[in-house]
């Protein structure tokens, strides 16, 4: 079995990693946590900016874990611990539970640098045929993560999160994103309206999910363009509605009585497919 160079997790680093469960410390350190073997493997394969890997002592002996790390260049021996200089730490199971955000940790996590792009640069890149998905006040982290995963699957170029949207690198968003974070560019803005003005000034159509819009089956989106999704509770904000080129709706059954709206993550799958999924 390949030798794996590890270091015992220091108390200082343990405290720093544990603090990443809180948003203010993720912002302060510019880092987030990815948990589980498949999620860590996705980050490594995609070339995500990994800073640390933490294993339980049991996971450090697991062949699947060792193979994933070896394939990513976390190589053998004390003279060359890894191709990238990333530290691989070992921790006892009790310490791993402190670091993990789930009840039953898999024994492996990675600390990854948060990377937010400049919104103006993303808008400029639309000229190359890109697609920009904007999130307008979507608070549920599970929905935001699923939207990121969906957008990555269909090849959306970038996502920009407006005010009130869950942090794109929060633990629940990371888990729901299932590696989608590494396949597109991410940005945040406190002024989504002006960003959309810049898109319109550059000639890009702005579409938005709205109950009273064009039926998705009749929608003929142009590319490059922008699609905005709002929260289930409030829909699109007034600032966004005023800037739309065309609202787009997903009609439900005419006799529905209990369901007053479609889950935004489900709606994202339908609309993103209509927007870019058919090429």
Secondary structure, 3 states (H helix, E strand, C coil): CCCCCCEECCHHHHHHHHHCCCHHHHHHHCEEEEECHHHHHHHHHCCCCEEEEEEECCHHHCHHHHHHHHHCCCCCCCCCCCCCCCEEEEECHHHHHHHCCCCCCCCEEEEEECCCCCHHHHHHHHHHCCEEEEEECCCCHHHHHHHHHHHHHHCCCEEEECCCCCCCCCHHHHHHHCCHHHHCEEEECCCHHHHHHHHHHCCCEEEEEEEEEEEHHHCCCCCCEEEEEEECCCECCHHHHCCCCEEEECCCCCCCCCCCCCCHHHHHHHHHHHHHHCC
